[in-house]
Amino acid sequence: MFKKILIANRGEIAVRVLRTAREMGIATVAVYSEADRKSPHVELADEAIEIGPPLPLESYLNIEKIITAAQRAGVEAIHPGYGFLSENPLFAESCTKAGFTFIGPPAEAMRKLGNKLEARHLAISVKALVIPGMMASEVSPDVFKKEAEKIGYPVLVKAAAGGGGKGMRVVSSPDDLEEGLQAAMRESKTAFGDATVYLEKYIAEPRHIEMQILRDTHGNAVWLGERECSIQRRHQKIIEESPSPVLTPELREEMGSVAVAIVKAAGYFNAGTVEFLYENGRFYFLEVNARLQVEHPVTEFCTGLDLVALQLEIASGGKIPFTQKDVNPRGHSIECRIYAEDAAKNFLPSSGTIVGLREPQGPGVRCDSGLREGLEISVHYDPILSKLVTYGDNRAEAIRRMQCSLSEYVILGVATPINLLQNILKHHAFVSGELSTHFLEHHFADWVPPVPDEAVQEVALIAALLAGKGAKHSGSDITRAQPTPWQTIGSWEIART
Amino acid sequence: MKSEFLIDGETHRVSLEKSADGFDGVIDGIHRNVFIEEMAPGQFVIEKDSRKFRVMVRPAREKTYIWINGETLVLERPSDEAAGSVATGSDSHLTAPMPGTLRKLLVKTGQNVEEKQTVAILEAMKMEHNLRAPRAGKVAEIFFKEGDILEADATVLDLEPLEEDTSS
């Protein structure tokens, strides 16, 4: 096993990876941009190296700087986390060339699967169903137009190098095709450095179901069960759960086998996720995420495994320490992603300082977070703040735990969707498991945060007075308060978040 | 020791005074006996009408952030000009709804635009957002160039009425 690794990421995932590394007795090296000097991942790591300005291209996306940091720290391996360079084959190659083990799949497999067009060909070769659409990239607007007509509107413009919903646009009429193509190309260019896009049939009411796999270099491959991630906004997941309320044991088995066949065909090793769209009892191959997923904790809860530990085991040349028949997921787990964004304002990113924080805990509750009070949430990075995950014997229990945990979660200073998530978790369609990737459009399109009742508003006014006073006096003065400071407070208005 | 507060545009008068067995809060002329316990700096348990409220409150610049029993509220100080300018000024200025980088400017000064026409593209947290004209008009002035980093609520450009409108 490795003695020292570098974590080429930031935020909650860097914290999550270094926790497991520490448990395993592996020393950790964090890298950080100027904007992240005071981030928890920097504070928690054994060593931390500054790698440049806040802009990702000059720090977290800069291969050279990360390799240099790894050399300086003398690590054996590099964990890429998710996002940033995690699915960049050039980065994996650069690590290998410089003598570091890349904790993830080989560059060659990433290339095959990271390009969605190639992945489609690969899936067909193992007889997986794929979504009808283009099988090759194009540049000519006329060809796109013809292809779109052949597929039938609405079509989905997708970045061949895409992931995480970036570089993706739904186009419902020929008039909007050009704008959709341009926007997807620009977004893809910025996010992935590659503007290649293609078209697929836009499936109307799919569920997003994905399969976690592991494969070692000793000929062992297993699937660890599915995660349903249908609750999305802007093609990005916000709630994930395992198992899916809709998958039968037969379909699960079939999906697991198809997923393993795809990664084997791609020459893939380490942990990975094969994503599918599910509709009317059939599942279509979507893509492979060649990395640890944001939502991996729900699988960890149901299987009792630590996926990061297994990643490290496989990367260091070890074997998967169990076989397929040992994998018996039990119970139910749900994850809510807590983003810095305003759910009432079309999920616009929200930046600012975390001025108040209290994270939920309790039996069956896990909060993977990269937060602390005083932390600046900048506009430069993905707005994910934390992942709140609950576990229960069954779905109803996991939901109840999530409801309680959300109502305990205090994040002050930036907008979060906690309020919306609370509403979703209570919604009859969610509770009964009637999900689709359009769940939010169907049930929460005109959602506005519920107005706090009169008593809460009154208490808020009193609390504002106390806080205004607290700025001038120590807390112990409260009980012998003098009225004078409140005369200077002035008038306030309440805005909902 | 009275203060005025606005909640959804409505003014509320609030005061708080030590009473014999707690605090006497007067909200819109109605007396409320409240009990206040400060558990930690900025963390209170407030009891009102036998209902218990767990509170965390944090003043930050012009805002005060408050969490009460699972709900989050933001109290703001109304600025003097806010009442007037929001109502009349909002459709002649195009403002950035969030902080970000101005990725593309699609119009020039003097150009006529239609209502809802995409005039600029703002990028934040790796996502693109189309900024659309709040109404038809002529671009009077543009305050930023491509690549500039914008603060939330920064005015990107000003629109003036179309010439046909002013002549009629």
Contacts between the chains, C-beta under 8 A, distances in Angstrom:
chain1	res1	chain2	res2	distance
A	166	B	126	6.2
A	166	B	127	7.2
A	179	B	118	7.9
A	183	B	121	7.9
A	183	B	128	6.1
A	183	B	130	8.0
A	186	B	103	7.3
A	186	B	104	7.8
A	186	B	121	7.7
A	186	B	128	6.7
A	187	B	126	7.9
A	187	B	127	7.5
A	187	B	128	5.3
A	190	B	103	7.8
A	190	B	123	6.8
A	190	B	126	6.8
A	191	B	126	5.4
A	234	B	127	7.2
A	345	B	97	6.8
A	348	B	97	5.5
A	348	B	98	4.6
A	348	B	124	8.0
A	348	B	129	7.4
A	349	B	98	5.4
A	349	B	99	7.8
A	349	B	100	7.6
A	349	B	124	4.9
A	349	B	125	4.5
A	349	B	127	7.2
A	350	B	98	7.1
A	351	B	98	7.6
A	351	B	99	5.3
A	351	B	152	7.6
A	353	B	60	6.8
A	355	B	58	4.0
A	355	B	60	4.7
A	355	B	65	5.9
A	356	B	42	6.9
A	356	B	56	5.1
A	356	B	57	7.7
A	356	B	58	4.3
A	356	B	65	6.1
A	356	B	67	6.6
A	358	B	56	6.7
A	379	B	98	7.8
A	379	B	99	4.8
A	379	B	100	5.8
A	379	B	101	8.0
A	379	B	124	5.1
A	379	B	125	6.1
A	379	B	149	7.9
A	380	B	125	7.7
A	381	B	125	6.7
A	382	B	125	6.0
A	382	B	126	6.5
A	383	B	125	4.8
A	406	B	70	7.4
A	407	B	69	7.4
A	407	B	70	3.4
A	408	B	70	7.2
A	410	B	56	5.3
A	410	B	67	4.6
A	410	B	72	7.8
A	411	B	72	7.8
A	412	B	56	6.7
A	412	B	58	5.0
A	412	B	65	3.8
A	412	B	66	7.7
A	412	B	67	6.0
A	412	B	72	6.8
A	413	B	58	7.0
A	413	B	60	6.3
A	413	B	65	6.0
A	416	B	72	7.9
A	418	B	72	7.2
A	419	B	71	7.4
A	419	B	72	6.9
A	422	B	70	7.2
A	451	B	8	7.5
A	452	B	68	7.3
A	452	B	71	5.0
A	452	B	73	6.1
A	455	B	48	6.4
A	455	B	49	7.1
A	455	B	51	6.2
A	455	B	53	7.8
A	456	B	53	7.3
A	456	B	68	5.2
A	456	B	69	7.1
A	456	B	71	5.9
A	456	B	73	7.5
A	457	B	7	5.7
A	457	B	73	7.6
A	458	B	25	7.4
A	458	B	27	5.2
A	458	B	32	6.7
A	458	B	48	6.9
A	459	B	34	8.0
A	459	B	46	5.3
A	459	B	48	6.3
A	459	B	53	4.7
A	459	B	55	6.5
A	459	B	68	5.6
A	460	B	66	5.0
A	460	B	68	6.2
A	460	B	73	4.8
A	460	B	75	6.5
A	461	B	5	5.5
A	461	B	7	8.0
A	461	B	12	6.6
A	461	B	14	4.7
A	461	B	27	6.7
A	461	B	75	7.7
A	462	B	14	7.2
A	462	B	16	6.1
A	462	B	23	7.9
A	462	B	25	5.6
A	462	B	34	6.4
A	462	B	36	7.5
A	462	B	46	6.3
A	463	B	44	6.5
A	463	B	46	7.0
A	463	B	55	5.0
A	463	B	57	4.4
A	463	B	64	7.9
A	463	B	66	5.1
A	463	B	68	7.2
A	464	B	5	7.6
A	464	B	57	6.9
A	464	B	59	7.9
A	464	B	64	4.8
A	464	B	66	6.7
A	464	B	75	4.9
A	465	B	3	6.8
A	465	B	14	6.8
A	465	B	16	5.4
A	466	B	16	7.9
A	466	B	36	7.0
A	466	B	38	7.8
A	466	B	44	6.5
A	466	B	57	6.6
A	467	B	42	6.7
A	467	B	57	4.3
A	467	B	58	7.0
A	467	B	59	4.6
A	467	B	64	5.5
A	467	B	66	7.8
A	468	B	59	6.5
A	468	B	64	7.5
A	470	B	41	6.9
A	470	B	42	6.6
A	470	B	57	8.0
A	470	B	59	7.7
A	471	B	59	6.1
A	475	B	38	4.7
A	475	B	40	7.7
A	475	B	41	5.3
A	476	B	38	7.8
A	478	B	36	6.2
A	478	B	38	4.9
A	479	B	18	7.9
A	480	B	18	7.3
A	481	B	16	7.7
A	481	B	18	5.4
A	481	B	23	7.7
A	483	B	1	4.2
A	483	B	15	7.8
A	483	B	16	7.6
A	483	B	17	5.4
A	483	B	18	7.7
A	484	B	1	7.2
A	486	B	1	4.9
A	486	B	3	6.2
A	486	B	15	6.8
A	486	B	16	6.3
A	487	B	1	5.1
A	487	B	3	8.0
A	489	B	3	5.1
A	490	B	3	6.8
A	490	B	77	6.3
A	491	B	3	6.4
A	491	B	4	4.1
A	491	B	5	6.0
A	491	B	6	6.7
A	491	B	11	7.8
A	491	B	77	6.9
A	491	B	78	6.4
A	492	B	3	7.5
A	492	B	5	4.7
A	492	B	6	6.9
A	492	B	64	7.1
A	492	B	75	4.6
A	492	B	76	6.5
A	492	B	77	5.6
A	492	B	78	7.6
A	493	B	5	6.6
A	493	B	6	3.3
A	493	B	7	6.7
A	493	B	9	7.9
A	493	B	75	6.8
A	493	B	76	5.3
A	493	B	77	7.4
A	493	B	78	4.9
A	494	B	5	7.2
A	494	B	6	7.1
A	494	B	7	4.4
A	494	B	8	6.9
A	494	B	73	5.9
A	494	B	74	7.4
A	494	B	75	5.3
A	494	B	76	7.7
A	495	B	73	7.8
A	495	B	74	4.9
A	495	B	75	7.4
A	495	B	76	5.4
A	496	B	73	6.9
A	496	B	74	7.4
A	497	B	72	5.0
A	497	B	73	7.0
A	497	B	74	5.2
